[in-house]
Amino acid sequence: MKCSTTVIEGFLKIRNSAFILSTHLYEIGEPLKQYPNIIFNYFETAVTDDQLVFNYQLKEGISNDRLGYLILKNEGVVKMLQQL
């Protein structure tokens, strides 16, 4: 988290530019809200029958989704790790 925050704060020093960053670290949003030139957006995701469903509509704010375990499960990683 500290690494990502440091990089973003460094980018803030570069004037007349735009950066698009994506992260699963939702915790970094709160300390970065102090910067008026940062805009937070996310893509809404739903889960239907253990499958991710995307509507590809950009929403304002920070996502509250916690989908990492479901992705690992659907990709067979959880099963693989259980078989070790």
N, CA, C and O of each residue as an XYZ file, in Angstrom:
336
protein
N       0.823     -1.184      0.000
C       0.000      0.000      0.000
C       0.878      1.264      0.000
O       0.603      2.218     -0.728
N       1.915      1.258      0.808
C       2.811      2.413      0.878
C       3.477      2.668     -0.478
O       3.647      3.816     -0.888
N       3.846      1.605     -1.157
C       4.479      1.735     -2.475
C       3.519      2.408     -3.464
O       3.902      3.350     -4.159
N       2.290      1.930     -3.524
C       1.305      2.506     -4.449
C       1.024      3.965     -4.124
O       0.957      4.802     -5.024
N       0.860      4.274     -2.843
C       0.592      5.654     -2.436
C       1.760      6.559     -2.807
O       1.545      7.681     -3.266
N       2.974      6.100     -2.621
C       4.162      6.882     -2.956
C       4.231      7.174     -4.451
O       4.551      8.292     -4.856
N       3.929      6.168     -5.268
C       3.942      6.348     -6.724
C       2.878      7.365     -7.139
O       3.149      8.256     -7.945
N       1.681      7.234     -6.595
C       0.594      8.151     -6.952
C       0.932      9.571     -6.519
O       0.711     10.517     -7.275
N       1.462      9.732     -5.318
C       1.846     11.071     -4.861
C       2.963     11.650     -5.721
O       3.031     12.866     -5.906
N       3.832     10.805     -6.245
C       4.857     11.269     -7.186
C       4.241     11.750     -8.483
O       4.638     12.790     -9.008
N       3.270     11.005     -9.012
C       2.590     11.401    -10.249
C       1.879     12.743    -10.089
O       1.770     13.505    -11.049
N       1.396     13.035     -8.884
C       0.699     14.298     -8.645
C       1.589     15.509     -8.907
O       1.082     16.605     -9.142
N       2.894     15.329     -8.871
C       3.831     16.430     -9.087
C       4.025     16.749    -10.570
O       4.580     17.794    -10.911
N       3.577     15.868    -11.441
C       3.746     16.067    -12.885
C       2.535     16.855    -13.401
O       1.426     16.327    -13.471
N       2.757     18.089    -13.751
C       1.679     18.981    -14.197
C       1.304     18.710    -15.652
O       2.085     18.143    -16.416
N       0.098     19.127    -16.015
C      -0.405     19.021    -17.387
C      -0.344     17.597    -17.905
O       0.078     17.355    -19.036
N      -0.768     16.660    -17.075
C      -0.773     15.257    -17.490
C      -1.947     14.546    -16.822
O      -2.543     15.048    -15.869
N      -2.254     13.387    -17.340
C      -3.322     12.563    -16.758
C      -2.807     11.133    -16.652
O      -2.111     10.640    -17.539
N      -3.156     10.490    -15.572
C      -2.772      9.106    -15.339
C      -4.014      8.319    -14.976
O      -4.876      8.807    -14.244
N      -4.105      7.115    -15.482
C      -5.173      6.202    -15.104
C      -4.516      5.035    -14.389
O      -3.681      4.329    -14.955
N      -4.902      4.847    -13.155
C      -4.330      3.785    -12.340
C      -5.436      2.856    -11.863
O      -6.544      3.290    -11.549
N      -5.118      1.597    -11.818
C      -6.053      0.603    -11.324
C      -5.370     -0.210    -10.236
O      -4.211     -0.602    -10.374
N      -6.092     -0.458     -9.160
C      -5.530     -1.242     -8.073
C      -6.643     -1.971     -7.339
O      -7.797     -1.541     -7.338
N      -6.279     -3.063     -6.727
C      -7.214     -3.772     -5.859
C      -7.074     -3.303     -4.416
O      -7.790     -3.775     -3.533
N      -6.169     -2.391     -4.181
C      -5.917     -1.886     -2.829
C      -6.882     -0.742     -2.517
O      -6.516      0.430     -2.606
N      -8.089     -1.082     -2.158
C      -9.101     -0.062     -1.894
C      -8.722      0.843     -0.730
O      -9.217      1.965     -0.633
N      -7.842      0.363      0.160
C      -7.451      1.139      1.332
C      -6.696      2.426      0.977
O      -6.679      3.364      1.774
N      -6.080      2.484     -0.193
C      -5.309      3.683     -0.523
C      -6.205      4.857     -0.867
O      -5.733      5.993     -0.916
N      -7.468      4.617     -1.102
C      -8.381      5.698     -1.471
C      -8.536      6.746     -0.401
O      -8.516      7.941     -0.696
N      -8.690      6.326      0.824
C      -8.958      7.278      1.912
C      -7.845      8.320      2.076
O      -8.149      9.513      2.111
N      -6.572      7.923      2.179
C      -5.539      8.960      2.334
C      -5.362      9.833      1.084
O      -4.856     10.952      1.181
N      -5.773      9.334     -0.081
C      -5.603     10.112     -1.309
C      -6.765     11.062     -1.573
O      -6.689     11.884     -2.486
N      -7.838     10.964     -0.791
C      -8.983     11.863     -0.963
C      -8.628     13.316     -0.665
O      -9.375     14.223     -1.032
N      -7.512     13.542     -0.011
C      -7.091     14.905      0.318
C      -6.654     15.700     -0.914
O      -6.555     16.926     -0.859
N      -6.395     15.008     -2.019
C      -5.919     15.669     -3.229
C      -7.104     15.981     -4.147
O      -7.771     15.063     -4.624
N      -7.370     17.262     -4.397
C      -8.547     17.625     -5.200
C      -8.448     17.233     -6.671
O      -9.466     17.199     -7.363
N      -7.255     16.938     -7.161
C      -7.116     16.594     -8.573
C      -7.108     15.078     -8.818
O      -6.759     14.630     -9.910
N      -7.488     14.298     -7.815
C      -7.652     12.854     -8.008
C      -9.139     12.545     -8.063
O      -9.906     12.967     -7.197
N      -9.531     11.815     -9.074
C     -10.927     11.402     -9.251
C     -10.980      9.891     -9.090
O     -10.188      9.172     -9.700
N     -11.902      9.409     -8.279
C     -12.059      7.981     -8.042
C     -13.258      7.456     -8.820
O     -14.366      7.980     -8.701
N     -13.027      6.416     -9.616
C     -14.081      5.739    -10.371
C     -13.821      4.244    -10.332
O     -12.701      3.802    -10.078
N     -14.855      3.479    -10.582
C     -14.715      2.027    -10.619
C     -15.777      1.437    -11.548
O     -16.772      2.083    -11.875
N     -15.540      0.210    -11.957
C     -16.521     -0.530    -12.738
C     -17.293     -1.434    -11.794
O     -16.712     -2.195    -11.020
N     -18.597     -1.337    -11.872
C     -19.458     -2.138    -11.012
C     -19.417     -3.607    -11.438
O     -19.418     -3.926    -12.627
N     -19.383     -4.479    -10.453
C     -19.339     -5.916    -10.697
C     -20.418     -6.593     -9.868
O     -20.630     -6.243     -8.707
N     -21.091     -7.551    -10.461
C     -22.075     -8.351     -9.733
C     -21.624     -9.804     -9.770
O     -20.827    -10.198    -10.621
N     -22.138    -10.588     -8.846
C     -21.834    -12.018     -8.816
C     -23.147    -12.773     -8.947
O     -24.067    -12.588     -8.150
N     -23.221    -13.624     -9.961
C     -24.395    -14.461    -10.198
C     -23.923    -15.895    -10.333
O     -23.131    -16.215    -11.220
N     -24.410    -16.763     -9.449
C     -24.024    -18.178     -9.465
C     -22.500    -18.350     -9.475
O     -21.962    -19.134    -10.256
N     -21.825    -17.620     -8.612
C     -20.356    -17.658     -8.481
C     -19.616    -17.201     -9.735
O     -18.435    -17.507     -9.898
N     -20.283    -16.485    -10.607
C     -19.648    -15.946    -11.805
C     -19.704    -14.425    -11.762
O     -20.715    -13.838    -11.378
N     -18.609    -13.802    -12.159
C     -18.573    -12.345    -12.208
C     -19.340    -11.841    -13.415
O     -19.203    -12.373    -14.516
N     -20.146    -10.814    -13.205
C     -20.935    -10.206    -14.271
C     -20.572     -8.720    -14.306
O     -20.683     -8.022    -13.297
N     -20.147     -8.255    -15.453
C     -19.718     -6.864    -15.613
C     -20.713     -6.113    -16.483
O     -21.131     -6.617    -17.525
N     -21.098     -4.906    -16.061
C     -21.974     -4.092    -16.903
C     -21.190     -2.990    -17.626
O     -21.752     -2.259    -18.442
N     -19.898     -2.873    -17.324
C     -18.983     -1.942    -17.989
C     -19.443     -0.490    -17.883
O     -19.158      0.322    -18.763
N     -20.154     -0.167    -16.806
C     -20.559      1.210    -16.552
C     -19.671      1.786    -15.456
O     -19.565      1.230    -14.363
N     -19.044      2.898    -15.768
C     -18.144      3.548    -14.836
C     -18.960      4.282    -13.774
O     -19.864      5.053    -14.096
N     -18.635      4.037    -12.518
C     -19.338      4.657    -11.391
C     -18.364      5.567    -10.649
O     -17.156      5.333    -10.659
N     -18.892      6.596    -10.012
C     -18.064      7.469     -9.191
C     -17.829      6.830     -7.834
O     -18.717      6.180     -7.284
N     -16.633      7.016     -7.297
C     -16.322      6.507     -5.980
C     -15.299      5.392     -6.021
O     -14.591      5.200     -7.009
N     -15.241      4.656     -4.908
C     -14.311      3.546     -4.748
C     -15.116      2.278     -4.553
O     -16.025      2.239     -3.723
N     -14.798      1.255     -5.298
C     -15.520     -0.005     -5.209
C     -15.368     -0.635     -3.834
O     -14.315     -0.540     -3.203
N     -16.413     -1.265     -3.392
C     -16.385     -1.994     -2.132
C     -16.338     -3.502     -2.381
O     -16.458     -4.293     -1.445
N     -16.164     -3.895     -3.637
C     -16.142     -5.313     -3.995
C     -14.908     -6.008     -3.439
O     -13.813     -5.445     -3.432
N     -15.093     -7.218     -2.981
C     -14.000     -8.066     -2.519
C     -14.133     -9.386     -3.276
O     -14.831    -10.299     -2.835
N     -13.459     -9.472     -4.411
C     -13.681    -10.584     -5.329
C     -12.478    -11.494     -5.504
O     -12.540    -12.452     -6.274
N     -11.388    -11.218     -4.808
C     -10.161    -11.984     -5.007
C     -10.333    -13.472     -4.778
O      -9.879    -14.274     -5.594
N     -10.979    -13.862     -3.687
C     -11.152    -15.286     -3.392
C     -12.006    -15.958     -4.455
O     -11.702    -17.071     -4.885
N     -13.070    -15.290     -4.881
C     -13.932    -15.870     -5.915
C     -13.155    -16.088     -7.214
O     -13.332    -17.108     -7.880
N     -12.312    -15.148     -7.568
C     -11.489    -15.303     -8.781
C     -10.542    -16.486     -8.628
O     -10.422    -17.311     -9.534
N      -9.868    -16.570     -7.477
C      -8.964    -17.707     -7.248
C      -9.719    -19.033     -7.295
O      -9.224    -20.012     -7.854
N     -10.895    -19.065     -6.718
C     -11.710    -20.285     -6.721
C     -12.123    -20.659     -8.147
O     -11.971    -21.811     -8.553
N     -12.636    -19.704     -8.895
C     -13.107    -19.980    -10.257
C     -11.977    -20.392    -11.202
O     -12.206    -21.124    -12.165
N     -10.780    -19.931    -10.930
C      -9.633    -20.261    -11.778
C      -8.925    -21.539    -11.335
O      -7.935    -21.940    -11.946
N      -9.420    -22.177    -10.286
C      -8.856    -23.436     -9.833
C      -7.674    -23.313     -8.903
O      -7.083    -24.324     -8.523
N      -7.314    -22.097     -8.527
C      -6.149    -21.894     -7.670
C      -6.415    -22.431     -6.259
O      -5.535    -23.045     -5.657
N      -7.614    -22.204     -5.734
C      -7.942    -22.676     -4.382
C      -7.839    -24.198     -4.324
O      -7.256    -24.750     -3.390
N      -8.400    -24.869     -5.314
C      -8.337    -26.333     -5.352
C      -6.891    -26.826     -5.436
O      -6.498    -27.772     -4.753
N      -6.115    -26.164     -6.286
C      -4.720    -26.541     -6.446
C      -3.964    -26.403     -5.116
O      -3.195    -27.288     -4.740
N      -4.189    -25.291     -4.411
C      -3.504    -25.075     -3.144
C      -3.956    -26.064     -2.081
O      -3.160    -26.463     -1.231
N      -5.208    -26.462     -2.116
C      -5.712    -27.431     -1.152
C      -5.102    -28.801     -1.385
O      -5.007    -29.601     -0.454
N      -4.688    -29.082     -2.605
C      -4.133    -30.384     -2.947
C      -2.624    -30.482     -2.703
O      -2.031    -31.540     -2.913
N      -2.012    -29.401     -2.269
C      -0.573    -29.421     -2.016
C      -0.239    -30.313     -0.835
O       0.931    -30.451     -0.476
